[in-house]
Amino acid sequence: MTMTKIYFAAAMRGDRSNLGDDKKIIEGLKQLGYRILTEWVVDDVLDIERGATPEEIFERDVEMLDECDVLVADISYPSLGVGFEIAYTLLNGKPVIAFCREDRVEKTSALIRGVKWSNFRLVIYSNVDELLKILDKKLREFKKACF
């Protein structure tokens, strides 16, 4: 059986208050046997700060979205990029699991919280260990149903 390829999305240019959780989540998913295509999302120095152009970032990210099996997105803090990635993935018929910290639910996008499509799941979490268990379960469910 092939390793599930995850495009991990999180706020990068805006509020990165959830960066600590995101780093732990990526490490936890890797330990569970998932392949993360976008580990740069949790780098302390952003690719744009390293000299990548917006066009290069767009091309790379769309290529990774096309390659991934599933998008896992942190929506705890607003991000135009994450919203684009979610829409692109959903409209291409791939599964999306969005997660949000319990204390941030009311401050996150009502549009995203309102998605009821069969290839979308929203997970609210209070701690990373709990979230990793839920993500693993949801990823296994999607794998059975979709790929």
Beta strands, then each sheet from edge to edge (+ up, - down):
strand 1: 5-9
strand 2: 35-36
strand 3: 70-74
strand 4: 96-101
strand 5: 120-125
sheet 1: 2+ 1+ 3+ 4+ 5+
end
